[in-house]
Amino acid sequence: MTDTPVDARDRDSLRRKALQHETEKENRKAVIFQEMQTERVASDAKTAKLRALRLAKEEADAMGVEPKPAAPKKKRPIVINTH
């Protein structure tokens, strides 16, 4: 069977569609990977901050320093709707 111009065009079209599909798949993977990296960096920063706070508290406790008491929360006024 010989290749006719129609067969060659169909083959090229299928090849382009397959390539486009693979490109889109790789792009989705890259976006997901980037989101995972961003979340990992945020989590690492949060962990470092909490670790520093814990170490500072442990150091203060070891030195016998009393922590400042937290300021009492202000109570919001109660609003009664009479309508």
N, C-alpha and C positions, 0 to 999 in steps of 0.2 A: 504494500500500500504506500502510495507516495504522499508526501506532505503537500497539501494545497495551502494557498495563502490563508484560507479561513482557519485551518487547523493551527497554523503558526500563530495567528492572532489570538485564537482561543488559549493556546499554551502560554503565550506572553501575558495574557490577561490573568490567567490562573497564577502564574509566577508572581506577577505584581501584587495580586491579592494576598498571596501567601507571605510575601515580603512585608506588606503593609501590616498584616496580622502579627507577625513576629515583632515588628518595630513597636506596635502599640503594646504588645505584651511586655517588651523590655522597658518601655516608658512607664507602664504601671508598676513594674517591679522597682524601678528606680525611685518613683515617688514614695512607695511604701517603705523602701529602705531609708530614704531621707527622713520620713516621719519617725521611723524607729530610732534613728540617730538623734533626732531632736529631742524625743522623749527620754532617751538614755542620758543625754547631756543635762537635761533639766533635773532628772532624778539624781544624777551624780552631784549636781550643785546643791540640791536640797539635802542630800545625805551629808555633804561636807559642812553645810551650815549647821545642821542639827548636831553633828559630831563636835564642832567647835563650841556650840552652846553647852553641850553636855560636859566637855572637858573643862570649860570655864567654871561651870557649877561645881564640878568635883574639886577643882582647885580651890574655889572659894570655901567649900565645905571643909576641906583639909586645913585651911588657914583659920577656920573658926569664924568667918565673916557671916554675919546674919544677912540674909537676902532682904531686899526691900519688900514690904508687903504690897500687894497689888492694890491699886486704887479701887475703892468700892464703886460698883456700878450705880449710876443714877437711875432711879426708878422713873419710868415714864408715867405721866398723869393718866388716870383712867378717864376715858371719855365715854359718857353714857349718852346714847342717842335717844332723845325723847320723842322723836317724830314717828 
